[in-house]
């Protein structure tokens, strides 16, 4: 993806979020909120692919003595095959 394409995608995503704000939100506040992700672009996620691991905190889920529950994979309806393949391809990029 080129830088121009990335900027257009981010801009359209931000505009979509701004449009979802209630009418009661003043125009000045909307403008400030429009600039926020641009100003702090290093801490905002613009796509699913730019999320990474962190070492800032660690967590552990205490499962007691419970054993893992294995279930067989279920077949997906054929009508969802294209959407599933598309999402898998995006995750593998």
C-alpha positions in Angstrom: 0.0 0.0 0.0 1.4 3.4 -1.0 1.7 6.3 1.4 -1.0 8.2 -0.5 -3.4 5.2 -0.3 -2.7 4.8 3.4 -3.4 8.5 4.1 -6.6 8.4 2.1 -7.7 5.3 4.0 -6.9 6.8 7.4 -8.6 10.1 6.5 -11.8 8.3 5.3 -11.8 6.2 8.5 -11.5 9.3 10.7 -14.2 11.1 8.7 -16.5 8.1 9.2 -16.0 8.3 13.0 -16.6 12.0 13.0 -19.9 11.6 11.1 -21.1 9.2 13.8 -20.8 11.8 16.5 -24.1 13.2 17.8 -25.3 16.5 16.4 -24.9 18.0 19.9 -21.1 17.8 19.6 -19.8 21.3 18.7 -17.9 21.8 15.4 -14.7 22.9 17.4 -14.7 19.7 19.3 -15.2 17.6 16.1 -12.2 19.4 14.6 -10.0 18.8 17.7 -11.1 15.1 17.6 -10.3 14.9 13.8 -6.7 16.1 14.5 -6.1 13.9 17.5 -5.3 10.6 15.7 -3.1 12.5 13.2 -1.1 14.3 16.0 -0.7 11.0 18.0 -0.4 8.6 15.0 2.3 6.6 16.8 -0.2 5.4 19.4 -3.4 4.9 17.4 -4.1 1.8 15.4 -5.4 2.6 11.9 -5.7 -1.0 10.7 -5.9 -4.4 12.2 -2.4 -5.2 10.8 -0.5 -2.5 12.8 -1.3 -4.0 16.2 1.8 -5.6 17.8 2.9 -7.2 21.0 3.8 -5.3 24.1 6.1 -5.8 27.1 4.5 -3.0 29.0 2.4 -5.3 31.1 2.0 -9.0 31.6 -1.1 -11.0 32.6 -1.9 -14.6 33.5 -5.3 -16.3 33.4 -5.7 -18.6 36.4 -7.6 -21.6 35.2 -7.2 -23.6 38.4 -7.0 -27.3 37.6 -9.1 -27.1 34.5 -7.8 -28.9 31.5 -8.0 -27.4 28.0 -11.3 -28.2 26.2 -10.6 -29.4 22.6 -13.4 -29.2 20.1 -13.3 -30.3 16.5 -13.4 -27.6 13.8 -16.8 -26.9 12.4 -17.5 -26.5 8.7 -18.4 -23.0 7.7 -21.4 -22.4 5.3 -20.3 -22.0 1.7 -21.8 -18.5 1.5 -19.1 -17.3 3.9 -16.2 -18.9 2.2 -15.2 -15.8 0.2 -15.4 -13.5 3.2 -13.4 -16.0 5.3 -10.7 -16.4 2.6 -10.4 -12.6 2.3 -10.0 -12.1 6.1 -7.4 -14.9 6.2 -5.4 -13.3 3.3 -5.5 -9.9 5.2 -4.2 -11.6 8.4 -1.4 -13.3 6.5 -0.2 -10.1 4.8 
